[in-house]
Amino acid sequence: MDDVQSKRTILEFLRRHTLAVIATSHRNGTPEAATIDFSVRDNLEIVFDTFEQTRKFENLSKRRSVAIVVGWDDKITVQYEGEASRVPAPDIAHHQEAHLNSVPAEREFVEKGAVIFRVEPRWARYSDFTKQPPEVFEVYF
């Protein structure tokens, strides 16, 4: 499978989900994980929101690297690593609108002041264990 098809497969899988686990790193190096609602853009950028009072917000303020896992119920997963950043003011309306269209339940949190983040992908691995042999491939960005 070529890179374009691999990315399309990952995008289609991510679009069928809105729940993920994100791992960030505390200032002392300890990993911290949290569940997030997310959306995904055509370029495989993941978008999520969080409040400033959360551990992940504090962690992302200092250390941008994240790891994300999506899917586990149907023996298909995507592992994803990238660099997270707060969406800048000029881009916020576009990102927020697309995110809330994908995950309408997040509107309540955004209206209460949740901050929108985007994650630029660095690496992703797709694993489908329903197939024999399992279909596993990696994509680098």
Buried (B, 14 or more C-beta within 10 A) or exposed (E): EEEEEBBEBBBEBBEEBBEBEBBBBEEEEEEBBBEBBBBBBEEBBBBBBBEEEBEBBBBBEEBBBBBBBBBEEEEBBBBBBBBBEBBEEEEBEEBBEBBBEBBEEBBEBBEEEBBBBBBBBBEBBBBBEEEEEEBEBEBEB
